[in-house]
Structure formats: structure tokens, C-alpha cells
């Protein structure tokens, strides 16, 4: 079975027109597919309106009890169910899920080291049997950035990590491609020049680009995660703008394709 896992972020979710356009593209995306999303900016806005100010460390949200309540309401409720409703209007039979539903994604609360991140989850296990059942029924999961610890506790979990964990778990028995939609056209030589896309990166190219300090530091964690996914069996990883997703599905070099050793799109 060929499965595509597509992760979107705030650059799509926070803009109603862009979200509508993206969901239309997603509805046309071929084959079995999973949509993964967060919604941090909207959660921060809701929190501020309730007097709960966001606290971030190195781009990671500190999640106390009040913050957990807010992100759960916003991610699993407002954002997730609106997207599912819009997909149903586009004749996509979608179901909205947290990691707790069907014991889909089990996590452990992140250990306290130098920083106490609070109710933040590090993923331990993905229930691929549940996902296979959904695929067999023609249902497309829409998964938000909330997991659980199997002891009744919900946990705020990074959406990129969820997408990668889903991909690597499913890759043990399926052909899986992973798509990261973000606010750049791909991996860029010059982060200020959208036309400076590197269309293909493998391990050898990546090593050379890092030595030459060509890749912007903010992209390095995404690429490290991508190569880790590839080492665990994911077929290929794509990074680019959401509006180019269908081009990517057709094998067009519309963003950056990341592969371990050689270009082998199909």
C-alpha cells in the first residue's frame, strides 16, 4: 500500500483562504493519505485572551496544565473538526483524531533535564493496525498534535515529530512518502531568495552543504529528522510550500526532495 503523510503548519492553518486552498489540494491528492497539523499561533491567541500567556524556549512551548487545556481545545477541537468538516464538503471521508483515539499514538512525558517542558510528550509507539483499518475503510485520518500516555494523561506533542513517527512506523509494511509543507519553497541556498531551491539532497550532498555552511541553521533539524525517517524505511521526504503539493505528488521538482543515496522517486 502506498501512503502519503502530509504535515502542515501555521503558515497554512492561520490563514482561512490558504487553508481552503490547501484542503482542496489535499482532496485531490492521490491514494491513501494522512494529514498532520498543529496550530500554535491560534492556541497562543486563545490563551492570551484567557490570560494564559505563551512561554517558549528555543521554539518549544512550555505546557503547564492551563496551556494543555488550551492547546487540546484548539488543536483537537476548533482546528481539527473545522478541517474535517471542510474535507467532508470536498467529498473526502476524513476522521479527526488525537493520539488518544484508538490508542493511536502513545507517548511519555518528557523527562525534566535543564528545562521542565511540562505536559509535553515524546513518542513511544504508533498503532499502525488502527491506521490500516481506517485505510481499508477508505477513511483519511486528520491527526492533531496531542498524544497520550496510556494512563489518562494527554500530552502536547510536536507535529513534525508526529508526522515522522507515523511515517517510520507505517514504512515497516508500506511504501510511505512524507511531505512537510512550510513557508519556504524548499531548502534554499539563500533563505531570502525563494528561487535558490536545492531540488534534491542526499546524505553526500547534505554533508558537503553543512561543511560549507550553505544550509540555514533553522533547516538543519528538519533535514536531520528527514534523514532519520529515511534510515527507518520512509521512501522519500519532500519539503516545500503547500500550494506545490500536487506538483510534488506528480514527481515534479517543485520543492526539495530528500533521499538517502540516490534519486529514485518511485
C-alpha angles and dihedrals in degrees: 000000000000113000130183122203114198123190122195130186142193094296086073104025096051095057116064094203093050091046091052090050092047094049089051089053091046090052089058095045108116127243133355112346143176125204117209122191145168124187107202099156093053090046090052091051092051091046092051091050087056094045095256106126118204117247117202132185117189089341093308121119119237103225116205122171095275092047091049090054090051097047090046092052093045101039101036096031121026101026100032098046094044090054092047091050091050091048091051088054086055090053093253109137097221132169123202116225145178120202088261094062110095087353084280101161122016118195141175124230108260110259117246111249120144091337131036104219092183119212096009120136132220110202120247107165142010122206100226092170089065091049092049089054090053092049091050088055092051092249123144115212120224105198126193129205097266123104134168140226099227089247097084099274123123117213133201106236133186111260094217088055091049092051091049093046092050091049097049093045094050092043090071088076107010143050102258131188121188123210124193113194114197141147099283130072090241138296104337133206087209113029090207093054113071090192094061093085120157099218098197132024127181129172094273094049092044092053091051094046091051092050089052092046089235097135116076112246092238090062096051096082091050091050093045089053090047093054091046089055091049092051088055094055107275108146099221141337125220128198122191149097119318093236090063095054097106091049088053091050089055092052096255114148093240096140135358122310115203120204134165101237116339142020106264107145097173 
